[in-house]
Amino acid sequence: MADLTGEVIDGRYQLIRQMASGGMATIYEAVDMRLDRKVAVKIMHSHLAQDEKFIERFIREAKAAAALSHPNIVAVQDQGWNQSGVPAVFLVMEMIEGHTLRDFLNDQGALQIKDGIKFLLPILSALAAAHKLGIVHRDIKPENILISKEGRIKIADFGLAKGPLLGQTMTAESSVILGSVSYLSPEQVQRGIADPRSDVYSTAITAFEMFTGQKPFSGEEPIQIAYMHVNGRVPRMSEIKPTIPQALDDLIFKATSVDPDGRPADASIFHAQLLQISNTLNPKENQLSLELDIPIAPMRPKKLSFKEKSRQKKEKTLIMTEPIQPKVETTAQVKKRRKVSKRVRRNRFIALFLAIALGVGGWYVLVGPGSKVIVPSVIGGTQKEANAALTSLGLTSVIAEKRFSEDIAEGSHY
């Protein structure tokens, strides 16, 4: 399909760049010029737009996703045919800036048990909402699980919902599906039928890869992997990673049963059983989370090409060479600043006055005139009278010498 970057679809959505391309459609980052916001526009390949079955499936995806209102499902906002310009059947979805679970697993490898459960619970919560409405996703895999920059989990691509899965011939649709064969349930591969238990199987295979870092089956051709899913048995995770808790190991082993009756009946039951295991493994954690955001390790910085590095260097140079504009104060800001300065000066004057007064007072009392004490004369008085006069001034009388006298009475001062 030709690159439609720059085109305006339906007179409203301007395509900015290609984000991804598959067997049926190409997804573009676009701008909704009416609401001035970023959106993702999925445009069906032109050679398929002539086939009514493919158009029907495309519209079915829009209706299936639009019928679901859940924080962990990518919201569909619009659908239609481009009437002006390039002929195109399109689907408009909310823009999720981040990466897929596949990107995250390629970058981080196997997840810790605690983190893996935090990924699975929102996925199962979203699927439970779909199953409640009778909608089966049919294509759960890491590529269809999005992780926003804030750590929000979103399930995308309901294009296979409620429709026949495998045709008898190798059509474009069946080739796309075989690319997802590692996550297909045995009944999907063998009989082309699916129900909520099929989504349970695919989610459990995704969980197997999240916890062990590898898929349960591998082969050179998709048909070999499909044969293993139908005729083999998914091994226990503990055979690859012995540290897996037994309860979690048992649940994933049960959910990957070849017999659909051996699995949890739908995503809501799977979710409840996994949540119970989470509560047992992490009893101190807050279990009232709405399962919207998860604390995830950041992706490693993407390696930039030489061209991208040169472009960033030029942008950085332009930013650094741009003159810095002086900050201009408003009249109100100037008045406020001056008002504050007057208050500061007043406080400084008061502090200086108190310091001077304290210094002068200390000098007067300690070394100045205030430190002198006038001693009254006690000559001719009795000892009792002398003590009374001196004690009131803080002085103490001391008898240095006693002399006998015929003229002065005993106990008198002279």
C-alpha positions in Angstrom: 0.0 0.0 0.0 1.3 3.5 -0.9 2.3 5.7 1.9 -0.5 8.2 2.6 1.5 10.4 5.0 0.3 14.0 4.6 -3.2 13.1 3.3 -6.3 14.4 5.0 -8.9 11.6 5.6 -12.6 12.4 5.6 -11.6 16.1 5.7 -10.7 15.8 9.3 -7.8 13.4 10.1 -4.4 14.5 8.8 -1.9 11.6 8.6 1.4 12.4 10.2 3.5 9.2 9.9 3.2 5.4 9.6 3.3 3.6 12.9 2.8 0.0 11.9 1.7 -2.1 8.9 0.1 -5.6 8.8 -1.5 -7.9 6.3 -4.8 -6.0 6.4 -4.1 -2.4 7.2 -1.6 0.3 8.0 -1.8 2.4 11.2 -0.9 6.1 11.0 -0.3 8.7 13.7 -2.7 11.5 12.8 -4.2 14.7 14.1 -7.9 15.2 14.5 -8.1 18.7 13.1 -11.6 19.3 14.5 -10.7 18.5 18.1 -7.0 19.3 17.8 -5.8 16.0 19.3 -3.6 13.0 18.3 -5.3 9.9 17.1 -4.4 6.6 15.5 -5.9 6.0 12.1 -6.1 2.4 10.8 -6.5 2.3 7.0 -7.3 -0.9 5.2 -5.0 -1.8 2.3 -6.5 -0.7 -1.0 -6.4 -4.1 -2.6 -8.5 -5.5 0.2 -11.0 -2.6 0.2 -12.6 -4.2 -2.9 -13.5 -7.3 -0.9 -16.8 -7.1 1.0 -15.7 -9.8 3.5 -12.6 -7.8 4.5 -14.7 -4.6 4.8 -17.2 -6.5 6.9 -14.4 -7.7 9.2 -12.9 -4.2 9.4 -16.3 -2.7 10.4 -16.8 -5.6 12.8 -13.6 -4.6 14.6 -15.0 -1.0 15.0 -18.3 -2.2 16.3 -16.8 -4.8 18.7 -14.4 -2.3 20.2 -16.9 0.5 20.3 -19.3 -1.7 22.2 -16.7 -2.0 25.0 -16.1 0.7 27.5 -13.2 -0.3 29.6 -10.0 1.6 30.7 -7.8 -1.3 29.5 -9.2 -1.5 26.0 -8.2 0.9 23.2 -11.2 3.1 22.5 -12.6 3.4 18.9 -13.7 6.9 18.1 -14.8 6.9 14.5 -15.1 4.7 11.4 -15.9 5.4 7.8 -15.0 5.7 4.1 -12.9 8.5 2.8 -15.2 10.3 0.4 -12.7 13.0 -0.8 -9.2 12.3 -1.9 -7.6 8.8 -1.8 -10.3 6.1 -1.5 -9.8 4.4 1.9 -11.8 2.5 4.6 -10.6 3.8 7.9 -10.9 3.3 11.7 -10.0 6.0 14.2 -8.7 4.9 17.7 -7.3 6.7 20.7 -3.6 7.3 20.4 -1.5 5.3 22.9 2.1 6.6 23.1 4.3 3.9 24.4 5.2 0.4 23.2 3.8 -3.1 23.0 4.3 -6.0 25.4 6.4 -7.6 22.7 8.8 -4.7 22.8 8.9 -4.8 26.6 9.6 -8.6 26.7 12.3 -8.2 24.0 13.9 -5.5 26.1 13.5 -6.8 29.6 13.2 -10.6 29.2 11.3 -12.8 31.7 9.4 -10.7 34.3 9.4 -11.1 38.0 6.3 -12.9 39.4 5.0 -9.8 41.0 5.4 -7.7 37.9 4.0 -10.4 35.6 0.8 -10.6 37.6 0.4 -6.9 37.5 0.5 -7.2 33.7 -2.0 -10.0 33.5 -4.7 -8.7 35.8 -5.6 -5.6 33.6 -5.5 -7.9 30.5 -7.9 -10.3 32.1 -10.1 -7.5 33.4 -10.5 -6.1 29.9 -11.2 -9.6 28.4 -13.8 -10.2 31.2 -15.7 -7.1 30.1 -15.6 -8.3 26.5 -16.7 -11.9 27.4 -19.6 -10.5 29.4 -20.9 -8.9 26.2 -20.3 -12.1 24.2 -17.3 -10.7 22.4 -14.2 -13.0 21.9 -11.0 -11.3 20.9 -9.5 -14.4 19.2 -6.0 -12.9 18.8 -4.5 -12.2 22.2 -0.7 -11.9 21.9 2.1 -9.6 23.1 1.8 -7.6 19.9 -1.8 -6.6 20.6 -1.1 -5.5 24.2 -0.1 -1.9 24.5 1.7 -0.2 27.4 1.5 3.5 27.6 4.3 5.7 28.8 2.4 6.0 32.1 2.3 2.2 32.4 -1.3 1.7 31.4 -2.2 -1.6 29.8 -4.5 -1.5 26.7 -5.7 -4.4 24.6 -5.9 -3.5 20.9 -7.0 -5.0 17.6 -10.5 -6.6 17.9 -10.4 -7.3 14.1 -10.9 -11.1 14.6 -13.7 -10.7 17.1 -16.8 -12.8 16.4 -15.8 -14.1 13.0 -14.6 -17.3 11.3 -10.9 -17.6 11.9 -9.3 -20.0 9.4 -10.3 -20.4 5.8 -9.6 -23.5 3.8 -7.3 -21.6 1.5 -4.2 -19.5 2.3 -5.8 -16.1 2.0 -4.3 -12.8 3.2 -6.4 -13.2 6.4 -5.2 -16.7 7.2 -1.6 -15.7 6.6 -1.9 -13.0 9.2 -3.4 -15.5 11.6 -0.7 -18.0 11.1 1.7 -15.3 12.2 0.0 -15.5 15.6 -0.1 -19.3 15.7 2.1 -19.5 18.8 -0.8 -18.2 20.8 -3.8 -19.9 19.1 -5.8 -22.4 21.0 -6.1 -26.0 19.6 -9.7 -25.6 18.7 -8.9 -22.5 16.7 -6.2 -24.2 14.8 -8.1 -27.5 14.3 -11.7 -26.5 13.8 -11.6 -22.7 13.3 -14.0 -22.1 16.3 -13.4 -20.0 19.4 -15.2 -18.9 22.6 -14.0 -17.2 25.8 -12.0 -20.3 26.7 -9.9 -19.6 23.6 -9.0 -16.2 24.9 -8.1 -17.8 28.2 -5.7 -20.2 26.4 -4.0 -17.4 24.4 -3.6 -15.2 27.6 -2.1 -18.2 29.4 0.4 -18.7 26.6 1.3 -15.0 26.8 1.7 -15.4 30.6 3.9 -18.5 30.0 6.2 -16.3 27.9 6.1 -13.4 30.4 7.2 -15.6 33.3 9.7 -17.9 31.6 11.1 -15.7 28.8 10.2 -18.2 26.1 7.3 -19.7 24.2 6.2 -23.2 25.1 6.6 -24.5 21.5 9.0 -23.5 18.7 9.5 -24.6 15.1 10.8 -23.4 11.8 7.3 -23.2 10.2 4.0 -22.0 11.7 2.3 -25.3 10.8 4.8 -27.1 13.0 3.9 -24.9 16.0 0.2 -25.3 15.3 0.6 -29.1 15.2 2.3 -29.0 18.6 -0.6 -27.0 20.1 -3.1 -29.5 18.8 -1.3 -32.7 19.6 1.0 -31.8 22.4 0.7 -30.5 25.9 2.0 -27.1 27.1 4.7 -27.9 29.7 4.6 -26.5 33.2 6.5 -23.3 33.7 8.3 -24.8 36.6 10.1 -27.2 34.2 11.8 -24.1 32.7 11.9 -21.9 35.8 11.8 -23.9 39.1 11.2 -20.8 41.2 7.6 -20.3 39.9 5.1 -20.6 42.8 3.2 -23.8 42.6 -0.3 -22.2 42.7 0.6 -19.9 39.7 2.2 -22.9 37.9 -1.0 -24.9 38.4 -3.2 -22.1 37.2 -1.3 -21.5 33.9 -1.0 -25.2 33.3 -4.8 -25.6 33.7 -5.5 -22.6 31.5 -3.4 -24.1 28.7 -5.3 -27.4 28.7 -5.9 -28.9 25.2 -9.4 -29.6 26.3 -11.4 -26.3 26.6 -13.5 -27.8 29.4 -10.3 -28.1 31.5 -9.7 -24.3 31.4 -11.3 -21.5 33.4 -14.7 -20.8 31.6 -13.9 -17.2 30.9 -11.6 -14.3 31.7 -13.5 -13.3 34.8 -12.9 -16.6 36.4 -9.3 -16.6 35.3 -9.0 -13.1 36.8 -10.5 -14.1 40.1 -8.2 -17.1 40.5 -5.1 -15.1 39.6 -6.1 -12.3 42.0 -6.5 -14.8 44.8 -2.9 -16.1 44.1 -1.7 -12.5 44.1 -3.3 -11.8 47.4 -1.6 -14.9 48.8 1.9 -14.1 47.4 1.7 -10.4 48.3 -0.7 -10.1 51.3 0.7 -6.7 52.4 0.0 -5.0 49.0 -3.0 -2.8 48.5 -5.5 -5.0 46.7 -8.0 -2.2 45.9 -6.1 -1.1 42.8 -8.3 -0.3 39.8 -5.7 -2.1 37.6 -5.1 0.9 35.4 -1.5 1.7 35.9 1.5 -0.5 36.8 5.0 0.4 38.0 7.1 -0.9 35.2 10.8 -0.6 34.5 11.6 2.0 31.8 12.5 0.8 28.4 16.2 1.1 27.6 17.0 4.1 25.4 16.5 3.3 21.7 19.7 3.3 19.7 19.7 6.2 17.3 21.0 6.1 13.8 23.7 8.5 12.7 21.1 10.6 10.9 18.9 10.9 14.0 21.8 11.8 16.2 22.8 14.5 13.7 19.3 15.9 13.7 19.1 16.0 17.5 22.5 17.7 17.7 21.3 20.4 15.3 18.1 20.9 17.3 20.2 21.1 20.5 22.5 23.7 18.9 19.6 25.8 17.8 18.2 25.8 21.3 21.5 26.7 22.9 22.2 29.6 20.4 18.7 31.1 20.8 19.0 34.4 22.7 17.6 34.3 26.2 15.0 37.0 26.5 15.2 39.1 29.7 12.4 38.5 32.1 10.1 41.5 32.1 8.3 42.4 35.3 4.7 43.7 35.3 3.7 46.8 37.1 2.0 44.7 39.8 5.1 42.7 40.3 7.3 45.8 40.7 4.9 47.3 43.2 4.9 44.1 45.2 8.7 43.9 45.2 9.0 47.5 46.3 6.4 46.9 49.1 8.4 44.0 50.4 11.6 46.1 50.3 10.0 48.8 52.5 8.9 46.2 55.1 12.4 44.8 55.2 14.0 48.2 55.7 11.6 48.9 58.5 12.3 45.7 60.3 16.1 46.3 59.9 15.7 49.8 61.5 13.7 48.3 64.5 16.4 45.7 65.0 19.2 48.2 64.9 17.4 50.5 67.4 16.9 47.5 69.8 20.5 46.6 69.5 21.7 50.1 70.3 19.4 50.4 73.3 20.5 47.1 74.7 24.1 48.0 74.3 23.7 51.4 76.0 21.7 49.8 78.8 24.3 47.2 79.4 27.1 49.7 79.5 25.2 51.9 82.0 24.5 49.0 84.4 27.8 47.2 84.1 30.5 49.8 83.8 28.7 53.2 83.7 27.2 55.3 86.4 24.5 52.7 87.0 27.2 50.4 88.4 28.1 52.8 91.3 26.6 52.2 94.8 26.6 55.0 97.5 27.4 53.5 100.9 25.6 55.3 103.7 27.4 56.2 106.9 26.7 53.9 109.9 29.0 55.7 112.3 27.5 56.0 115.7 24.7 53.5 115.0 24.3 50.1 116.5 25.3 46.9 114.7 21.7 46.0 114.1 21.0 49.4 112.5 24.1 49.1 110.3 23.0 45.7 109.0 19.5 47.0 108.2 20.9 50.0 106.2 23.4 47.9 104.2 21.3 44.8 103.5 18.7 46.9 101.5 21.5 48.0 99.1 22.8 44.5 98.6 25.8 45.1 100.9 27.0 43.1 103.9 28.7 44.4 107.0 31.8 42.6 108.3 33.2 43.3 111.8 37.0 43.6 111.3 37.9 44.5 114.9 36.3 44.9 118.4 37.7 47.5 120.9 36.7 48.3 124.5 35.6 51.8 125.1 34.4 53.6 128.3 32.5 56.2 126.3 30.8 54.2 123.4 28.2 51.5 124.2 28.9 47.9 123.1 27.6 47.0 119.6 28.0 50.5 118.2 29.9 51.5 115.0 32.4 54.3 115.0 
